[in-house]
Amino acid sequence: MYAADMIQILSPRKLKGENNRKLRSFVRPTDSNGLLGTNIKREYNASGEGPPSKRQRVTSSGGSASNEKLFSSQIEDLVETIVRSTDEWQSHLLESLFSSLEFTMENNGDLCATVNEYVARHEELKRAKMRAAQDED
């Protein structure tokens, strides 16, 4: 059975009073499950199938070498440092930290040093902003 046999896409012609773009995003299954007007985009993404997220990266087999160099106590210390230091961070800062760590892992760098450096830079920036705010008052 072909995919074209399973679903029929509604005609893209413009109907009176309806948005043409909305119509193209809906399908009518020809099977007997009774679901009409299922949104393809929602169904496709919700099912967990399809292309990976843009943020998801495929790491090479050499990328895990830096993890293997860390002992469990070092990993625990690293996680504690990250959790303690990033408690009130906004999401864009966390994403930036994640990207830095991911890059470090791919290049077999020192994760502990990267985390400590990143956290220290953030704390320094935070202090500078607080001083600037106090100077304005």
URGIUR-V825710 format. One record per residue. N is the residue number from 1. RES is the residue in three letters. OMEGA is omega in radians with two decimals (999 if undefined). NEAR is the number of other ideal C-beta (glycine too) atoms within 8 Angstrom. Layout:
N_RES_OMEGA_NEAR / N_RES_OMEGA_NEAR
This chain:
1_MET_-3.10_3 / 2_TYR_3.13_5 / 3_ALA_3.13_5 / 4_ALA_3.10_5 / 5_ASP_-3.05_6 / 6_MET_-3.11_9 / 7_ILE_3.05_9 / 8_GLN_3.10_6 / 9_ILE_3.13_7 / 10_LEU_-3.14_9 / 11_SER_-3.13_5 / 12_PRO_3.14_7 / 13_ARG_-3.07_5 / 14_LYS_3.08_5 / 15_LEU_-3.11_7 / 16_LYS_3.04_4 / 17_GLY_-3.13_3 / 18_GLU_-3.14_8 / 19_ASN_-3.09_5 / 20_ASN_-3.11_10 / 21_ARG_3.13_6 / 22_LYS_-3.09_8 / 23_LEU_-3.12_12 / 24_ARG_-3.10_9 / 25_SER_-3.14_8 / 26_PHE_3.10_11 / 27_VAL_3.05_10 / 28_ARG_3.11_9 / 29_PRO_3.13_10 / 30_THR_3.09_7 / 31_ASP_-3.00_5 / 32_SER_-3.10_3 / 33_ASN_3.02_5 / 34_GLY_3.13_4 / 35_LEU_3.10_6 / 36_LEU_3.09_6 / 37_GLY_3.11_7 / 38_THR_-3.13_10 / 39_ASN_-3.09_8 / 40_ILE_-3.07_9 / 41_LYS_-3.13_7 / 42_ARG_-3.12_8 / 43_GLU_-3.10_9 / 44_TYR_-3.11_9 / 45_ASN_-3.09_7 / 46_ALA_-3.08_6 / 47_SER_-3.13_7 / 48_GLY_3.12_3 / 49_GLU_3.06_4 / 50_GLY_-3.07_5 / 51_PRO_3.12_2 / 52_PRO_3.12_4 / 53_SER_3.11_4 / 54_LYS_-3.11_3 / 55_ARG_-3.09_4 / 56_GLN_-3.14_6 / 57_ARG_3.05_5 / 58_VAL_-3.12_5 / 59_THR_3.13_8 / 60_SER_-3.13_6 / 61_SER_3.11_4 / 62_GLY_-3.10_7 / 63_GLY_-3.11_10 / 64_SER_-3.10_9 / 65_ALA_-3.13_8 / 66_SER_3.07_13 / 67_ASN_-3.10_8 / 68_GLU_-3.13_6 / 69_LYS_-3.11_5 / 70_LEU_3.03_11 / 71_PHE_-3.10_5 / 72_SER_3.12_6 / 73_SER_3.10_6 / 74_GLN_3.11_9 / 75_ILE_3.10_9 / 76_GLU_3.10_8 / 77_ASP_3.14_9 / 78_LEU_3.13_12 / 79_VAL_3.10_8 / 80_GLU_3.13_8 / 81_THR_-3.13_11 / 82_ILE_-3.10_11 / 83_VAL_-3.11_8 / 84_ARG_-3.04_7 / 85_SER_-3.05_9 / 86_THR_-3.06_11 / 87_ASP_-3.07_6 / 88_GLU_-3.12_3 / 89_TRP_3.05_9 / 90_GLN_-3.02_5 / 91_SER_-3.11_6 / 92_HIS_3.08_6 / 93_LEU_3.10_10 / 94_LEU_3.11_10 / 95_GLU_3.11_8 / 96_SER_3.08_8 / 97_LEU_3.13_13 / 98_PHE_3.13_8 / 99_SER_3.12_8 / 100_SER_3.13_10 / 101_LEU_3.13_11 / 102_GLU_3.11_10 / 103_PHE_3.13_9 / 104_THR_3.13_12 / 105_MET_-3.14_14 / 106_GLU_-3.12_10 / 107_ASN_3.13_6 / 108_ASN_3.11_8 / 109_GLY_-3.12_10 / 110_ASP_-3.10_7 / 111_LEU_-3.11_13 / 112_CYS_-3.14_10 / 113_ALA_3.14_8 / 114_THR_3.14_12 / 115_VAL_-3.12_13 / 116_ASN_3.13_9 / 117_GLU_-3.11_8 / 118_TYR_3.14_10 / 119_VAL_3.13_12 / 120_ALA_3.10_8 / 121_ARG_3.14_8 / 122_HIS_3.13_11 / 123_GLU_3.11_9 / 124_GLU_3.11_8 / 125_LEU_3.13_8 / 126_LYS_3.12_8 / 127_ARG_3.13_8 / 128_ALA_3.10_8 / 129_LYS_3.13_8 / 130_MET_3.11_8 / 131_ARG_3.13_8 / 132_ALA_3.12_8 / 133_ALA_3.12_8 / 134_GLN_3.12_7 / 135_ASP_3.12_6 / 136_GLU_-3.12_5 / 137_ASP_999_4
